[in-house]
Amino acid sequence: MDASNTIDGEIKGDIKVVTWRTDLVEDGTFQKYADEFNKKYPDVNVTFEGITDYVGEMLTRMSTTNYGDVIGIPAIKPDQYDQFLEPLGDTSSFEGTYRFLPAASYDGTQYGIAWGGNANGVVYNKKVFEEAGVTELPTTEDEWLDALQKVKDNTDAIPLYTNYKDGWPLTQSFGNLGVVTHGPDAPITMAEDKAPWTEGTDVYAIDSLLYDSVAAGLTEPDPLTTNWEQSKVDLGTGKIAAMTLGSWAISQMQTAAEDNGASADDIGYMTFPANVDGTQYAVIGGDYNLAVSKHSKAKAAAWAWIQWVVADSGYTEAQGMISPLIDKELPPNLAGFTDAGVELMEINPAPAGKEGLINEIADDSQVDLYGPIYRQKLIDIARGAADGDKDSYFAELNERWGASVEKLAG
């Protein structure tokens, strides 16, 4: 083994960057990054491989020693990081510089740096809100329902589009867990709560917002025929006023607007309509974490690439993502957060031994927190297509969830 092959060694050699962003390989964006990188590090030869089924393919490759030099960490358990990835240093030494560290940290050691991050909230059409007479963004559920009612009364737009049929967009609202109570430990709090669908909690507020919007007739007339691809065009051109999605969706809506004769400037982004003593919060989280393979023959070059691409490539600015560098400003498409004084918050990692607890309880209770089924039923009840009402359904969810908490969390 080459003793000089460490992340602190000489920055030279061949590195292969294996990525899920096949589009940026195909359109030449990555090659442009490499050309710029070579101006600073001329002795490194960077090549790229894009993988469509990144999640599945990478897990297979990790059983070999040949899975690239720079990778986005796939779904391996944190206690396996040191088998596959080169340690980058003590997490504490990165805390003053980078956001989003916990996901790629284990036992005080950092193994990866996020390649950007997203916020959670609501993407909306500013022009529609203006036409409707909505002059201030809502900071409570009542203000939210009032704003959507104005959209319904004063425009032809669908106030809130659920994307019920595709299903997965319904799961996006769960990313707001924590903003209602400003609780960075919200997932573990919920995992230990025998009745989380009770007024005053995050999940109660998140699911109430959806239920009450549907019950008030402020969503699409027939949820069974929604269409995700078309919804982007419709929000971009003002046929839809709002959708609850992560900030990753902003650039897609802006593109859809421009491609269909509207303006990217019409697309706005707001945080979830809730506040704690007048302050609004937005949960932010990292995208894939970039890491150096333990088997790389050019570890210093791989680590140099990660640091350069995160700080100097312009990737996060171009994608409208949050930079992992704490001192960089928010991207222009999140200017609404800055204007509204929204504070960013990250969710704390679960304490040791409780990492997967919320998932175990979700599986055991068959309340698919990260899936669409229980939310589709919520919509069906709210629109009168299934029996019950909000109170009876929340009571049923609490009963199922509570029994599993009793069993698994004690």
URDADA-V427308 format. One record per pair of residues at least 6 apart in sequence whose ideal C-beta (glycine too) atoms are under 7 Angstrom apart, sorted by the first residue. I is the first residue (numbers start at 1). GAP is how many residues later the second one is. Records with the same first field share a line. If there is no record, write none. Layout:
BEGIN
I = GAP + GAP
END
This chain:
BEGIN
5 = 292 + 294
6 = 293 + 294
7 = 79 + 81 + 285 + 292 + 293 + 296
8 = 292
9 = 290 + 291
10 = 290
11 = 30 + 32 + 33 + 289 + 290 + 293
12 = 31 + 32 + 286 + 289
13 = 31 + 284 + 285 + 288
14 = 31 + 284
15 = 29 + 31 + 54 + 55 + 281 + 283 + 286 + 287 + 290
16 = 31 + 33 + 52 + 53
17 = 29 + 31 + 51 + 53 + 288
18 = 31 + 33 + 49 + 50 + 53
19 = 6 + 29 + 31 + 53
20 = 31 + 34 + 52 + 268
21 = 29
22 = 28 + 30
24 = 6
25 = 23 + 25
26 = 24
30 = 18
33 = 276 + 280
34 = 12
37 = 9 + 268 + 271
38 = 6
40 = 268
41 = 263
44 = 257
46 = 259
49 = 19
51 = 6 + 7
55 = 19 + 20
58 = 9 + 13 + 16
59 = 15 + 16
61 = 6
62 = 12 + 14 + 22
65 = 230
67 = 226
68 = 225
69 = 223 + 224 + 227 + 229 + 233
70 = 220 + 222 + 232 + 235 + 236
71 = 220 + 222
72 = 216 + 217 + 218
73 = 12 + 31 + 39 + 215 + 216 + 218
76 = 8
78 = 28
79 = 27
81 = 25 + 30
84 = 210
85 = 26 + 27 + 206 + 207 + 208 + 209
86 = 206 + 207 + 208 + 210 + 213
87 = 22 + 24
88 = 22 + 23 + 215
89 = 21
90 = 18 + 19 + 20
91 = 10 + 14 + 17 + 18 + 19
94 = 7 + 16
95 = 6
97 = 228 + 229
98 = 15 + 226 + 227 + 228
99 = 18 + 225 + 227 + 247
100 = 14 + 17 + 185 + 186 + 224 + 246
101 = 9
102 = 247
103 = 183 + 186
104 = 6 + 7 + 8 + 9 + 185 + 187
105 = 6
111 = 180
112 = 177 + 178 + 179
113 = 176 + 177 + 193 + 197 + 211
114 = 172 + 173 + 175 + 210
115 = 172 + 173 + 175 + 195 + 200
116 = 171 + 199 + 200 + 203 + 205 + 206 + 207 + 208
117 = 167 + 168 + 169 + 170 + 204 + 205 + 207
118 = 128 + 129 + 130 + 166 + 167 + 169 + 203 + 204
119 = 128 + 163 + 165 + 203 + 215
120 = 55 + 56 + 126 + 162 + 163
121 = 126 + 148 + 149 + 150 + 151 + 161
122 = 120 + 122 + 148 + 150
123 = 112 + 120 + 122 + 126 + 127 + 130 + 144 + 146
124 = 117 + 118 + 144 + 146
125 = 110 + 113 + 115 + 116 + 141 + 142
126 = 140 + 142
127 = 111 + 139
128 = 23 + 27 + 29 + 110 + 113
129 = 112
131 = 23 + 24
132 = 18 + 19 + 22 + 23
133 = 17 + 21
134 = 13 + 16
137 = 133 + 203
138 = 6 + 9 + 135
139 = 134 + 136 + 141
140 = 133 + 134 + 135
141 = 64 + 67 + 68 + 71 + 132
143 = 130
144 = 65 + 129
145 = 67 + 68 + 71
148 = 11 + 12 + 65 + 70
149 = 69
151 = 6 + 8 + 90
152 = 7 + 66
157 = 81 + 82 + 83 + 84
158 = 61 + 62 + 81 + 82 + 83
159 = 59 + 82 + 83
160 = 53 + 58 + 59 + 81 + 82
161 = 58 + 59 + 65 + 70 + 79 + 82
162 = 8 + 57 + 58 + 61 + 64 + 217
163 = 6 + 7 + 63 + 65 + 68 + 80
164 = 6 + 59 + 60 + 62 + 212 + 215
165 = 58 + 59 + 60 + 61 + 62
166 = 60 + 62
167 = 205 + 209
168 = 204
169 = 59 + 74 + 76
170 = 202 + 205 + 206
171 = 199 + 200 + 201
172 = 72 + 73 + 74
173 = 33 + 37 + 71
174 = 32 + 195 + 196
175 = 71 + 108
176 = 30 + 96 + 107
177 = 9 + 10 + 13 + 25 + 26 + 29
178 = 6 + 8 + 24 + 105 + 167 + 169
179 = 92 + 93 + 95 + 102 + 103 + 104
180 = 22 + 25 + 94
181 = 20 + 21 + 95
182 = 94 + 99 + 163
183 = 6 + 19
184 = 161 + 162 + 163 + 164
185 = 163
186 = 16 + 161
187 = 160 + 163 + 171
188 = 162 + 163 + 166 + 169
190 = 6 + 13 + 168
191 = 163 + 166 + 167 + 170 + 218
192 = 213 + 217
193 = 212
194 = 208 + 211 + 212
195 = 203 + 207
196 = 7 + 205
197 = 6 + 7 + 10 + 197 + 200 + 201
198 = 6 + 200
205 = 69
207 = 171
208 = 182
210 = 165 + 168
211 = 167 + 171 + 179
213 = 6
214 = 165 + 168 + 169
215 = 167
220 = 6
223 = 156
231 = 9 + 12
232 = 20 + 21 + 24
233 = 23 + 27
234 = 6
235 = 8 + 18
236 = 17 + 20 + 21 + 24 + 26 + 31
237 = 20 + 23 + 25
238 = 24 + 28
247 = 22 + 87
250 = 17 + 19 + 70 + 83
251 = 68 + 69 + 82
253 = 14
254 = 10 + 13
257 = 6 + 7 + 9 + 10
258 = 6
268 = 68
269 = 64 + 65 + 67
270 = 66
271 = 9 + 10 + 11 + 66 + 71
279 = 64
280 = 60 + 62
281 = 61 + 62 + 64
282 = 55 + 60 + 62
283 = 62 + 64
284 = 38 + 60 + 62
285 = 61 + 62
286 = 38
287 = 34
290 = 16
292 = 7 + 10 + 11 + 14
296 = 6
309 = 6
310 = 14 + 15
311 = 14
316 = 6 + 7 + 15
317 = 14
320 = 11 + 13
321 = 10
322 = 8 + 9
330 = 7 + 8
350 = 7
357 = 51 + 52
360 = 48
361 = 40 + 43 + 44 + 47 + 48
362 = 6 + 7
364 = 40 + 43 + 44
365 = 35 + 36 + 38 + 39
366 = 34
367 = 7 + 30 + 33 + 34
368 = 6
374 = 23
377 = 9
378 = 15
380 = 6
381 = 7 + 8 + 12
END
